[in-house]
Structures are given as structure tokens and as C-alpha cells.
Amino acid sequence: MDVLNDVEMQKDSIFGIASMTKAITSVAVMTLFEEGRFDLDDPISQYLDWLRNPQVITSFDEEDGTYSTKPADREITIRHLLTFTAGFGYGFSNSLMARLVEKTGKTERELPLLHEPGERWTYGMEVRVLGELVEELSGRTLPQFLKERIFDPLGMSDTFYVLPAEKYPRWVTRHQRENGVLRERPNPEKQRPFIVGDAGLLSTAKDYARFLQMLLSGGSLGPTRILGGDSVKLMTQNQIGELVVETQRGPNPLLSRAFPMGARRGDKFGLGFQIAVAGGKEDHLRSPGSYSWSGLSNTLFWVDPEKGIVAVILMQVLPFYDETCIAVYQGFEELVYEHLN
């Protein structure tokens, strides 16, 4: 839990789960879909006016920071957002976006799309936008909605955006690996919450496993139903057609290495989840159709419907896809499937 002070991990240790927040927000969106609040192919601008008339970048002058754009050929839809095909990018995982942010002083939200909506798979702030959609359609804040509709019904009592002070002692510290040395990055005395749809949640392995078990069971956990079975199937099947998940490479190897595993073998994407198209020793042992995602501090989950299992592995180490962390992922996975077989 704390390498510097030799504090051991506990079963109820609380981790920042970063982009594993995205799967939860995606489920929240689909609960509103089931209520008939929108259609998947509705333009997002129908609900969030700031996304009307999106622009796509056509050129960029790195010397003076100027760029040219053109109107997008089509509107961004809610399906584009759920599948990471809208054209948004993150600076940490896309070198062009990083240079645009640096040279212009603008945020990712203020910059144009990197490509036409629906043209390719690029990891970006799509689910942050979906968090705004949840708030717009429900009239609730995102933390309120997630607590009322997902966390409380599933008994996820240790999952928060704002960590209660009495739980601080269970909050795992982050660590940075640099030149082979792991150094602690102490938590602040008072948490600085980051409340967005694509990141910011803190949780435990047990809590997140309950969320995944709900998905594995077709949308319910015991007598508690969160989603209908048809919605879960929709979320966990290919929704990007002939497109594939593409390798993402950012500018700072101390923050993130190239990711995700599965990109180089043509994995697909559902509505919030990466879908494995083939297993194999090179990357993982999961059955085809397994779905997964991960978080920046090397948190990861997968669900293997064919084998009937869910798995969660949580670390707090940078860079993302650190080689030692990848070895831990793969070693854990080998043990899981060795036991199953």
C-alpha cells in the first residue's frame, strides 16, 4: 500500500481507479437509454449545445501554434461517444493533441476533433462528455446519480468521488517508477476531488467486482437489477464495425507507455468496453468476447463470459503500462486460467 514505509495492502484498500470510471459512467448512460431518454444515434448536440457544429483539424503549425479546421462531415452521436470514435483525444495518449495543448494554451475540450466522427478509434474525452449528458438528462449531479442508481443498489459502499475523511487511512498512495526505482507520491492531506465521467472515482477491488458481476449476470446482482440483459449484450458486442482499437502513443513515457494490449491484434470496442477478438499468449488468455478496460495508475479489469469469471487487479503506479505492472497483469491472468483449467 505504501512502498516507502512498508505498509502492506489490505482487502479493503481504496484505489484511485482513473479510467475504470468510464465503464461505470457508460452503464449510467445506458440506464437512461433504457428509459427512452435518447437514441444511440442521436446527435449529442441535441442535448449539449456546446457540441453543435464540430470542427475537425486539417493542419497545424507547430512554430506559431496556429491551426486550420473544417466543419465535420457529420454530427457527433452518442454512439460515437460510447465507442471512442468521436474524434476527441487526450494529450497524455496522443502526441498531436499534446502539442496542440502546449502550443495553443487551450484545453482538450476547446480544441477541434482529430478526425471525422466515426472515422477511426481514438482514445479521448468522450466519456467526460457522457458524464455531462447524464447530468443534463437526469437533473442530478453525476455523483448523486451514480450513488443512487449504481453504488447503493449494488452495495458499493467504498466507491466515491469525494472520499470520506474516515476512510483516508485506507487510501493507497501512488508511486512513480523512474530509472527502475519506485518512488512514493504521497496523497495530499485533503483529497482534491476530480468529478468527471471519464475519471476520478476511488474504489476497492471488492466493490468493483460487484459492478462487474452485475454485468456478467446480465445486468443484475441477486435481486437487484441495474440494466436489462439486452443492454448488457449491446454494450459488450462490437459496435465499431470494421474499425479496430488502435495503439495509443503519448509524448511522455513517464506518464504512459503505448497501450492498450489487444490493439495490435484487432480488438473491437463495444459501448464502453474493449472486446477481445482472439486469445493468445502474446497478450492474454481470455476467451474471445471477453471485455475489459483499465486506468492510468495501472488498474485493470476483465470479464470473461465464456468462463464465467470477472477479474480486477489494482495498482497505483506510473507510468501506465509500466513493464513490471504488465508482468503482474499477465502473471495474475496465467494463474487465474491455470486454476480454471
C-alpha positions as CSV (number, residue, x, y, z in Angstrom):
1,M,0.0,0.0,0.0
2,D,3.0,2.3,0.7
3,V,6.3,1.1,-0.6
4,L,8.4,3.7,1.2
5,N,7.0,2.9,4.7
6,D,6.5,-0.8,4.0
7,V,2.7,-0.6,4.6
8,E,1.0,-3.8,3.3
9,M,-2.1,-3.9,1.1
10,Q,-5.4,-4.8,2.7
11,K,-8.5,-6.3,1.1
12,D,-10.4,-3.1,1.7
13,S,-7.6,-0.8,0.4
14,I,-9.0,2.1,-1.6
15,F,-7.5,3.0,-5.0
16,G,-7.9,5.7,-7.5
17,I,-9.4,3.8,-10.4
18,A,-8.9,6.6,-13.0
19,S,-10.4,5.5,-16.4
20,M,-12.1,2.4,-14.9
21,T,-14.6,5.2,-14.0
22,K,-15.6,5.1,-17.7
23,A,-17.3,1.7,-17.6
24,I,-19.5,2.9,-14.7
25,T,-20.5,6.1,-16.5
26,S,-21.2,4.1,-19.6
27,V,-23.6,1.9,-17.6
28,A,-25.2,5.0,-16.2
29,V,-25.8,6.3,-19.7
30,M,-27.4,3.0,-20.7
31,T,-29.8,3.2,-17.8
32,L,-31.1,6.4,-19.3
33,F,-31.2,4.8,-22.8
34,E,-33.4,2.1,-21.4
35,E,-35.8,4.8,-20.1
36,G,-36.1,6.1,-23.6
37,R,-34.3,9.4,-22.9
38,F,-32.3,9.2,-26.2
39,D,-31.4,7.1,-29.1
40,L,-27.8,5.9,-29.6
41,D,-27.6,7.7,-32.9
42,D,-28.9,11.0,-31.7
43,P,-26.5,13.9,-32.2
44,I,-25.0,14.8,-28.8
45,S,-25.7,18.5,-29.7
46,Q,-29.4,17.8,-29.3
47,Y,-28.6,17.6,-25.6
48,L,-25.4,19.6,-25.1
49,D,-25.3,22.7,-27.2
50,W,-21.6,23.3,-27.0
51,L,-21.0,20.3,-29.3
52,R,-23.1,21.8,-32.1
53,N,-21.2,22.1,-35.5
54,P,-18.0,20.3,-34.5
55,Q,-14.8,21.2,-36.3
56,V,-12.0,18.9,-37.5
57,I,-8.4,19.9,-37.6
58,T,-6.8,19.9,-41.1
59,S,-3.4,21.5,-40.4
60,F,-1.2,22.6,-37.5
61,D,1.8,24.9,-37.5
62,E,4.0,24.0,-34.5
63,E,6.1,27.1,-34.9
64,D,3.4,29.6,-34.1
65,G,0.7,27.3,-32.7
66,T,-1.9,28.1,-35.3
67,Y,-4.1,25.5,-36.9
68,S,-6.8,25.2,-39.6
69,T,-10.1,23.4,-39.3
70,K,-13.1,22.4,-41.4
71,P,-16.6,21.6,-40.4
72,A,-17.1,17.9,-39.6
73,D,-18.9,15.9,-42.3
74,R,-21.4,14.6,-39.7
75,E,-22.6,15.3,-36.2
76,I,-21.1,13.5,-33.1
77,T,-23.6,10.9,-31.9
78,I,-24.0,9.3,-28.5
79,R,-22.8,6.0,-30.1
80,H,-19.6,7.7,-31.2
81,L,-19.0,8.8,-27.6
82,L,-19.6,5.4,-26.2
83,T,-17.2,3.8,-28.7
84,F,-14.3,6.4,-28.7
85,T,-14.9,7.2,-32.4
86,A,-16.0,10.8,-32.0
87,G,-12.5,12.2,-32.8
88,F,-11.6,13.6,-29.3
89,G,-8.1,13.0,-28.0
90,Y,-6.2,13.1,-24.7
91,G,-2.8,14.8,-24.5
92,F,-1.3,12.0,-22.4
93,S,-2.1,9.4,-25.1
94,N,-1.9,11.4,-28.4
95,S,1.1,13.4,-29.4
96,L,-0.7,15.7,-31.7
97,M,-3.2,16.6,-29.0
98,A,-0.4,17.1,-26.5
99,R,1.4,19.5,-28.9
100,L,-1.9,21.4,-29.6
101,V,-2.5,21.9,-25.9
102,E,1.1,23.0,-25.3
103,K,1.3,25.4,-28.2
104,T,-2.2,27.0,-28.0
105,G,-2.8,27.0,-24.3
106,K,-6.2,25.6,-24.9
107,T,-7.8,22.6,-23.2
108,E,-8.7,19.4,-25.0
109,R,-12.3,20.4,-24.7
110,E,-11.6,23.7,-26.6
111,L,-9.6,22.1,-29.4
112,P,-11.0,20.6,-32.7
113,L,-11.6,17.0,-33.4
114,L,-8.6,15.0,-34.5
115,H,-10.6,13.2,-37.2
116,E,-14.1,12.9,-38.6
117,P,-16.7,11.3,-36.2
118,G,-16.9,7.6,-36.9
119,E,-13.7,7.5,-39.0
120,R,-11.4,5.7,-36.6
121,W,-10.9,4.7,-32.9
122,T,-9.0,7.3,-30.8
123,Y,-8.9,7.4,-27.0
124,G,-10.2,10.7,-25.7
125,M,-12.6,12.6,-23.5
126,E,-15.8,11.1,-24.9
127,V,-17.0,9.7,-21.6
128,R,-16.4,13.0,-19.9
129,V,-19.0,14.4,-22.3
130,L,-21.3,11.4,-21.4
131,G,-21.0,12.4,-17.8
132,E,-22.4,15.8,-18.7
133,L,-25.2,14.1,-20.7
134,V,-26.1,12.1,-17.6
135,E,-26.4,15.3,-15.6
136,E,-28.4,17.1,-18.3
137,L,-30.9,14.3,-18.8
138,S,-31.3,13.3,-15.1
139,G,-31.2,16.6,-13.4
140,R,-28.8,15.1,-10.9
141,T,-25.1,15.7,-10.3
142,L,-23.0,12.8,-11.6
143,P,-22.0,11.7,-8.1
144,Q,-25.7,11.7,-7.0
145,F,-26.8,9.7,-10.0
146,L,-24.1,7.1,-9.7
147,K,-24.7,6.7,-5.9
148,E,-28.5,6.4,-6.3
149,R,-28.6,4.2,-9.4
150,I,-25.5,2.1,-9.2
151,F,-23.4,2.3,-6.0
152,D,-26.1,2.0,-3.3
153,P,-28.2,-0.7,-5.1
154,L,-25.0,-2.8,-5.7
155,G,-23.7,-2.3,-2.2
156,M,-20.6,-0.5,-3.4
157,S,-20.1,1.2,-0.1
158,D,-16.4,2.2,-0.7
159,T,-16.8,3.9,-4.1
160,F,-16.7,7.7,-4.1
161,Y,-15.6,10.8,-6.0
162,V,-15.2,12.5,-2.6
163,L,-13.5,10.2,-0.1
164,P,-14.9,10.5,3.5
165,A,-12.1,11.6,5.8
166,E,-12.5,8.5,8.0
167,K,-11.5,6.3,5.0
168,Y,-8.3,8.2,4.3
169,P,-6.1,5.6,6.2
170,R,-7.2,3.0,3.6
171,W,-6.3,5.2,0.6
172,V,-3.4,3.7,-1.3
173,T,-0.5,6.1,-2.2
174,R,0.6,6.4,-5.8
175,H,4.1,5.6,-6.9
176,Q,6.3,6.6,-9.8
177,R,8.8,4.3,-11.4
178,E,11.8,6.1,-12.9
179,N,15.1,4.6,-14.0
180,G,14.0,1.3,-12.4
181,V,13.3,2.9,-8.9
182,L,9.8,3.1,-7.4
183,R,9.2,6.3,-5.5
184,E,6.2,7.2,-3.4
185,R,4.0,10.1,-4.4
186,P,2.2,10.8,-1.1
187,N,-1.5,11.5,-1.0
188,P,-2.4,15.1,-0.1
189,E,-3.7,15.7,3.5
190,K,-7.0,16.7,1.9
191,Q,-8.3,15.0,-1.2
192,R,-8.7,17.2,-4.3
193,P,-11.8,15.5,-6.0
194,F,-11.8,15.2,-9.7
195,I,-15.5,14.8,-10.6
196,V,-15.9,13.9,-14.3
197,G,-17.4,11.0,-16.2
198,D,-14.1,9.6,-17.5
199,A,-12.1,9.5,-14.3
200,G,-11.9,10.5,-10.7
201,L,-13.6,7.6,-8.8
202,L,-12.0,5.8,-5.9
203,S,-13.0,2.2,-5.1
204,T,-11.9,-1.2,-3.8
205,A,-11.4,-4.4,-5.6
206,K,-14.5,-5.9,-3.9
207,D,-16.7,-3.0,-4.9
208,Y,-15.6,-3.0,-8.5
209,A,-16.0,-6.8,-8.7
210,R,-19.6,-6.4,-7.6
211,F,-20.2,-4.0,-10.5
212,L,-18.6,-6.5,-12.9
213,Q,-20.6,-9.4,-11.5
214,M,-23.7,-7.4,-12.3
215,L,-22.6,-7.2,-15.9
216,L,-21.6,-10.8,-16.1
217,S,-25.0,-11.8,-14.7
218,G,-26.8,-9.9,-17.5
219,G,-27.4,-6.6,-15.6
220,S,-28.4,-7.8,-12.1
221,L,-26.8,-8.8,-8.9
222,G,-29.0,-11.0,-6.8
223,P,-32.5,-9.4,-6.8
224,T,-31.1,-6.0,-7.8
225,R,-31.3,-5.1,-11.5
226,I,-29.3,-2.2,-12.9
227,L,-29.6,-2.9,-16.6
228,G,-31.6,-5.1,-18.9
229,G,-29.9,-8.1,-20.4
230,D,-30.3,-6.7,-24.0
231,S,-28.5,-3.5,-22.9
232,V,-25.6,-5.5,-21.5
233,K,-25.3,-7.5,-24.7
234,L,-25.3,-4.3,-26.7
235,M,-22.6,-2.8,-24.6
236,T,-20.3,-5.9,-24.8
237,Q,-20.6,-6.6,-28.5
238,N,-18.6,-5.0,-31.4
239,Q,-20.1,-1.5,-32.1
240,I,-17.4,-0.2,-34.4
241,G,-17.9,-2.4,-37.4
242,E,-14.7,-2.8,-39.5
243,L,-12.7,-0.3,-37.3
244,V,-10.3,-1.7,-34.7
245,V,-8.9,-0.5,-31.4
246,E,-5.7,1.4,-32.3
247,T,-2.5,1.7,-30.3
248,Q,-2.3,5.0,-28.5
249,R,1.2,6.7,-28.0
250,G,1.6,9.8,-26.0
251,P,4.6,12.1,-25.6
252,N,5.7,11.3,-22.0
253,P,6.9,7.8,-21.2
254,L,7.0,8.7,-17.5
255,L,3.2,9.1,-17.6
256,S,2.1,6.4,-20.1
257,R,3.6,3.8,-22.4
258,A,1.9,2.7,-25.6
259,F,-1.5,1.0,-24.9
260,P,-3.8,-1.0,-25.0
261,M,-2.9,-4.6,-25.2
262,G,-5.1,-6.1,-27.9
263,A,-4.8,-3.2,-30.3
264,R,-2.2,-4.9,-32.5
265,R,-4.4,-8.0,-33.0
266,G,-7.5,-6.1,-34.0
267,D,-9.7,-5.9,-30.9
268,K,-13.1,-4.2,-31.2
269,F,-15.0,-1.9,-28.9
270,G,-18.5,-2.1,-27.6
271,L,-20.3,0.7,-25.7
272,G,-17.7,1.4,-23.0
273,F,-15.6,-1.8,-23.3
274,Q,-12.7,-3.2,-25.3
275,I,-13.8,-6.6,-26.8
276,A,-11.2,-9.3,-27.3
277,V,-11.5,-10.9,-30.7
278,A,-8.9,-13.6,-30.0
279,G,-7.0,-15.1,-27.1
280,G,-3.3,-15.9,-27.2
281,K,-0.2,-16.0,-25.1
282,E,1.1,-12.8,-26.7
283,D,-1.3,-10.6,-24.7
284,H,-3.7,-12.5,-22.7
285,L,-5.5,-15.8,-22.2
286,R,-9.1,-14.6,-22.2
287,S,-11.8,-16.1,-24.3
288,P,-12.9,-14.3,-27.4
289,G,-15.7,-11.9,-26.5
290,S,-14.2,-11.1,-23.1
291,Y,-14.4,-7.4,-22.3
292,S,-12.2,-5.1,-20.4
293,W,-10.7,-1.7,-19.7
294,S,-8.0,-0.1,-17.4
295,G,-6.9,3.0,-15.6
296,L,-3.9,5.3,-15.7
297,S,-2.3,4.1,-12.4
298,N,-2.3,0.5,-13.7
299,T,-5.7,-0.6,-12.6
300,L,-7.4,-3.2,-14.8
301,F,-10.5,-5.4,-15.1
302,W,-11.8,-8.0,-17.4
303,V,-15.0,-10.1,-17.7
304,D,-14.8,-13.5,-19.5
305,P,-18.4,-14.5,-20.1
306,E,-17.4,-17.9,-21.6
307,K,-15.5,-18.9,-18.5
308,G,-18.0,-17.1,-16.2
309,I,-15.4,-15.0,-14.3
310,V,-14.7,-11.4,-13.5
311,A,-11.2,-10.2,-12.5
312,V,-9.9,-6.9,-11.0
313,I,-6.3,-6.0,-10.4
314,L,-5.5,-2.7,-8.8
315,M,-2.1,-0.9,-8.6
316,Q,-1.1,2.7,-8.1
317,V,2.0,3.0,-10.2
318,L,3.0,5.3,-13.1
319,P,3.8,5.1,-15.9
320,F,0.7,3.5,-17.3
321,Y,1.6,0.1,-18.9
322,D,4.8,0.0,-16.9
323,E,6.6,-3.2,-17.8
324,T,6.6,-4.5,-14.3
325,C,2.9,-3.9,-14.0
326,I,2.2,-5.6,-17.3
327,A,4.2,-8.6,-16.0
328,V,2.0,-8.6,-12.9
329,Y,-1.2,-8.4,-15.0
330,Q,-0.1,-11.3,-17.2
331,G,1.2,-13.4,-14.3
332,F,-2.1,-12.9,-12.4
333,E,-4.0,-13.9,-15.6
334,E,-2.0,-17.0,-16.1
335,L,-2.7,-18.1,-12.5
336,V,-6.4,-17.5,-13.0
337,Y,-6.7,-19.5,-16.2
338,E,-4.3,-22.2,-15.0
339,H,-6.6,-22.7,-12.0
340,L,-9.7,-22.7,-14.2
341,N,-8.2,-25.3,-16.5
